[in-house]
Amino acid sequence: MPRGRQPEGETALSNAERQARWRARQQVAHQPAPIPQPPRPQRRRSRAQRWNDAVGVLLAVQAECAAWFDKMPDSLRDTAMAEALQEIIDLDLDAIAAVQPPRGYGRG
């Protein structure tokens, strides 16, 4: 009964060919992992863009609080949570939304 693997080609590999294959497999297996590049810094948003985003978030939170207050049962309307929600709802955020920060030197 023959021992070992059957040759892939017509003849068995020579010792040099077998060693060359083994070295090639080892070289591929032991290659260092590629070094990841650090993320590129994102472009800084302008002050006006950040202001508009912040005002938008405030308006969204105020709308969520109003919806929460409207769905609140009457038995909870006299609690501290309901008072805090009512104070948030009563804030005049339209006045804040109307304000636009200055754009900088020489820009209107």
RAWO-V660582 format. One record per residue. N is the residue number from 1. RES is the residue in one letter. PSI is psi in whole degrees, -180 to 180 (* if undefined). OMEGA is omega in radians with two decimals (none if undefined). Layout:
N_RES_PSI_OMEGA, N_RES_PSI_OMEGA
This chain:
1_M_125_-3.10, 2_P_149_3.14, 3_R_151_3.08, 4_G_179_-3.13, 5_R_156_3.06, 6_Q_142_3.14, 7_P_144_3.14, 8_E_-36_3.12, 9_G_-160_3.14, 10_E_-29_-3.14, 11_T_161_3.12, 12_A_155_3.12, 13_L_149_3.04, 14_S_168_3.13, 15_N_-40_-3.13, 16_A_-41_3.12, 17_E_-41_3.13, 18_R_-43_3.13, 19_Q_-39_3.12, 20_A_-41_3.08, 21_R_-43_-3.13, 22_W_-44_3.12, 23_R_-38_3.12, 24_A_-42_3.11, 25_R_-41_3.14, 26_Q_-37_-3.14, 27_Q_-41_3.12, 28_V_-40_-3.08, 29_A_-29_-3.04, 30_H_18_3.10, 31_Q_138_3.13, 32_P_148_3.13, 33_A_145_3.13, 34_P_141_-3.13, 35_I_122_-3.13, 36_P_141_3.12, 37_Q_141_3.11, 38_P_148_-3.12, 39_P_144_3.13, 40_R_140_3.13, 41_P_137_-3.13, 42_Q_152_-3.14, 43_R_136_-3.11, 44_R_133_3.14, 45_R_150_-3.12, 46_S_161_3.14, 47_R_-41_-3.14, 48_A_-40_3.11, 49_Q_-44_3.13, 50_R_-38_3.11, 51_W_-48_-3.13, 52_N_-38_3.09, 53_D_-44_-3.13, 54_A_-42_3.12, 55_V_-40_3.10, 56_G_-40_3.11, 57_V_-43_3.12, 58_L_-44_3.13, 59_L_-38_3.12, 60_A_-43_3.13, 61_V_-40_3.12, 62_Q_-42_3.10, 63_A_-40_3.09, 64_E_-41_3.13, 65_C_-37_3.10, 66_A_-42_3.11, 67_A_-39_3.13, 68_W_-43_-3.13, 69_F_-39_-3.14, 70_D_-33_-3.13, 71_K_-6_-3.08, 72_M_135_3.10, 73_P_155_-3.10, 74_D_-28_-3.13, 75_S_-19_-3.13, 76_L_4_-3.07, 77_R_-18_-3.12, 78_D_14_-3.11, 79_T_168_3.12, 80_A_-34_3.12, 81_M_-43_3.13, 82_A_-38_3.10, 83_E_-41_3.12, 84_A_-41_3.10, 85_L_-41_-3.14, 86_Q_-37_3.09, 87_E_-39_3.10, 88_I_-41_-3.14, 89_I_-36_-3.08, 90_D_-12_3.12, 91_L_138_3.14, 92_D_86_-3.12, 93_L_-14_3.10, 94_D_-35_3.09, 95_A_-38_3.11, 96_I_-39_-3.12, 97_A_-27_-3.12, 98_A_-22_-3.12, 99_V_134_3.05, 100_Q_130_3.13, 101_P_156_3.10, 102_P_149_-3.07, 103_R_-15_3.11, 104_G_-173_-3.08, 105_Y_128_3.02, 106_G_3_3.12, 107_R_138_-3.06, 108_G_*_none
